[in-house]
Amino acid sequence: MTERTTTRPDRLRTDQAGRPDGAAAVVIGGGLAGVTAALELAAAGLRVTLLESRPRLGGLAFSFRRGELTVDNGQHVYLRCCTAYRWFLDRIGGAHLAPVQDRLDVPVLDVGHPSGRPRLGRLRRAALPVPLHLAASLATYPHLSLAERASVGRAALALRALDLEDPALDGTDFGTWLRRRGQSPRTVEALWDLVGVATLNATAGHSSLALAAMVFKTGLLSEPGAADIGWARVPLGELHDTMARDALDAAGVRVALRTRATRIARPADGGWQVDTEAGPGKGERLEADTVVLAVPQRETHALLPEGALDEPDRLLGIDTAPILNLHVVYDRKVLRQPFFAALGSPVQWVFDRTDSSGLAARDKAAQYLAVSQSAARDDIDRPVAELRERYLPELARLLPAARTARVKDFFVTRERTATFAPTPGVGRLRPDAPTNAPGLYLAGAWTATGWPATMEGAVRSGLAAAGAALSELGLPHRSPLREAAV
């Protein structure tokens, strides 16, 4: 039988300056949402305990060791318009380790051309106002016909005119909307899905128009530099685990790893009790004024006290979508760009991870590529040998230098529940941060942030939960997003 100790802080009081005196918060979940909420609550003066069942922080954006390589579980990028995630990087002191392109530039290789040779196109912006910033790039984009390029402009103007607050958008799929605006299957493949699959983790036909419109309006049609791409030049674990942990320690947050919450209850005298387990016979009861649940939707459903949500089973209706990553180490350099996207191939996006993995320091000739495959339901359960047979020839088609290179290593990472599925109607299922129970809040990229399941959405959810908690406690709070600019 597990024996529990009880950590019992004083109930909320404030000093003469209005700062909290004795207020305590428990944050359950150490992904980006939970870390963000913990940092914000601690910054307001609360005594915060962060619980994470894994032996590390970072949620589904993490790193691990494979021999002498440090490997990210998947390739994660963000855009200049991701003001919340940029704030997070600044807050943990890691912005210089994940810089943004000076100007959007995406090489796009097409191997479906009749010649059989890879054909290079580029999506890049000019130093012009929206929407002219992309006009020159689209006008010369070789993967679409002249008529298709013209149709893109008309669809973009129609997209820009959509009202993101219109609830009807959530019930419509993006693919149908595109077809009705004259977008050919080739246009969807070579442009809309090229961007949409990577950001939404679904093809246009399986994506809510509300989420797709949010992505394209914010990323491509808001500010000229909004879609400039940023990514970590170091392992994600250095940012989301090591540096995040240092920031939490500096803020006075108690971090309990390998510790899971087993029960949340509200005693008769008010406040909250959180029961935890950290191994056989190791349990603790935490008492707090505020609890933030920052775990996936099914885990949240299991922990929610009765009455916290009007229809808690709606959380179970939020489906998940997988992401597959293939990792290839060649004995020589086969790619000279930091990344590219592919058409006419099952390959989607390919990134050079040679430097960040540590490979460059020990083998100057070799190169490590990460192939990121979103919306990967068809491939997620394929055996490694089958994936190798399917994708290595495709990389050789795309990269001629790979045809004579020796593959030194090939391995796979799978996230079967990487994101929530952005299907039409999902918006009505996503809950806001506050619950019906005073002092209990929800966070996670799957909550009602208005964003798809991205690092940006996760951080925004943590800020929303912390802001709602501090408001209910009567404590002053100003969202850092008000200070951020695209």
Salt bridges, closest charged atoms under 4 A:
ASP10 OD2 - ARG13 NH2 3.22
ASP15 OD2 - ARG19 NE 3.12
ASP21 OD2 - ARG13 NH2 3.85
GLU40 OE1 - HIS477 NE2 2.99
GLU52 OE2 - ARG54 NH1 3.45
GLU68 OE1 - ARG362 NE 3.04
ASP72 OD2 - ARG353 NH2 2.93
ASP105 OD1 - ARG122 NE 2.93
ASP110 OD2 - ARG186 NH2 2.87
GLU189 OE1 - ARG186 NH1 3.30
ASP228 OD2 - ARG80 NE 2.97
ASP228 OD1 - ARG125 NE 2.80
ASP249 OD1 - ARG245 NE 3.29
ASP275 OD2 - ARG263 NH1 3.49
ASP275 OD1 - ARG285 NE 2.69
GLU277 OE1 - ARG260 NH2 3.22
GLU284 OE1 - ARG254 NH2 2.81
GLU287 OE2 - ARG8 NH1 2.81
GLU287 OE1 - ARG11 NH2 3.65
ASP289 OD1 - ARG11 NH1 3.91
GLU311 OE2 - ARG314 NH2 3.49
ASP313 OD1 - HIS301 NE2 2.76
ASP319 OD2 - ARG377 NH2 3.87
ASP331 OD1 - ARG332 NE 3.05
ASP363 OD2 - LYS408 NZ 2.84
ASP379 OD1 - ARG382 NE 2.29
ASP379 OD2 - ARG390 NE 3.46
ASP381 OD1 - ARG416 NE 2.93
GLU386 OE2 - ARG382 NH1 2.61
GLU394 OE1 - ARG397 NH1 2.91
ASP409 OD2 - ARG66 NE 2.92
GLU456 OE2 - ARG460 NE 2.63
GLU483 OE2 - ARG478 NE 3.08
